[in-house]
Amino acid sequence: MLTIQFKDFKLCEAFYNQLLLSMNTYGGVKKAVYIEEVEDYTNLCIDLITIDGEENARRHCVASVLTNVTIKNILPVWIEEWLRESFHYSDPFEIEAIQGYARDLFFYPKTMIPLKTTFVSWQNEMFELYYQLIRNTIQFSYDSFLKFRLREQKEQLVEVVEKAIDEYKMEHDYQEMLNTCRDYIKSNPARIHTIHLYLDQEVKMVDQQGETISINQIRSWLSKELNFEAPLPINERVIGPLVCMAPEKLIVYPLNTQQGLLQTLLLIFEERMEIKEGETEIAYSSYV
């Protein structure tokens, strides 16, 4: 008989329900898995001997359930604890947002944001700890197991949390930039009614008369609040110079490799913007 002791009844119940669901193809599982309350604790009892099937397969299934339910219930708790205790976040909305970034980075890794510990290896290490424990132990405290045996797994999440914070801050800054640009365009008259933006090996901006807009003109109009692309030289900047001119119409001739910049410009200029690829005009609505 394997007995797992829980302080949290709901967590014990979550393991119980998942065990019944995952092992429903094994005969005798409903009688072999049950919950009993003992003083201040709740015990999850698993009589592996009475469950049909090969012994290693039964233990493997139990260890898998323990691993997956732990990840589902404890991973967000650990991330929140790191955010509150080590990075001093307290706002619940910020914590929830960063948790989302952390899950995405961990579950769906990005090549440009490498992690020392992958989710698959982290999950496998946790599974192995559970598997070895239920092979050699008949009773253990779940809370003690989390605190001591899974301590390294929790510590490995620090890197994930740090990079999730970086992603959150970058997205926050990006949204702030978008809002600043939209507000500027709405509250300032157009310096040039129509701008043609050519994105090739170099940036070229032309007005409705076909005259190239000079760097000196842009420099005289560019305010500090629109200085997002510093320290790039002004002739390589796009967003700040365009916004400072607040055009009523922006026509862009892009390269295929500049989808990120195009999306940003669309989010700023919205219905003021149209895109031309060769002879094809693409309306704003088809990009958002």
Secondary structure by P-SEA (a helix, b strand, c coil): cbbbbbccaaaaaaaaaaaaaaacccccccccccccccccccccccccccccccaaaaaaaaaaaaaaaaaaccaaaaaaaaaacccccccaaaaaaaaaaaaaaaacccccccccccaaaaaaaaaaaaaaaaaccccccaaaaaaccaaaaaaaaaaaaaaaaaaaaaaaaaaaaaaaaaaaaaaccccccbbbbbbccbbbbbccccccccaaaaaaacccccccccccccccccaaaaaaacccbbbbbcccccaaaaaaaaaaccccbbbbcccccccccccc
